[in-house]
Amino acid sequence: MVLRLSLFVVLAALAGAASASSPDAWSAFRAEVRSACLAAARAQGMTNPEVVTHPFGSQSYGIAVLREGDDKRICVFNKATKAVELT
């Protein structure tokens, strides 16, 4: 009985992780990070920066690099609060 319960818990966790990391979910995540980082960069005076978004970010943050000419900035997107900070 304990073995079956343990197996169920492990399989349920794996199923949840797999659905959370579907290609469509990651694509939507990158689009959200890109949009939020672009808005923050434009608010700080960048007009049309190139944006390179990390495909997955870290466990807690989405990360992007913004570049416009010699101006380069790192954007950190908090996955929980949706807050954005630029360096």
HUCORKA-V661469 format. One record per run of one state. SS is the DSSP state (H for helix, E for strand, L for the rest). FROM is the first residue (numbers start at 1). TO is the last residue. If there is no record, write none. Layout:
# HUCORKA-V661469
SS;FROM;TO, SS;FROM;TO
This chain:
# HUCORKA-V661469
L;1;1, H;2;20, L;21;22, H;23;43, L;44;49, E;50;53, L;54;60, E;61;68, L;69;70, E;71;78, L;79;83, E;84;86, L;87;87
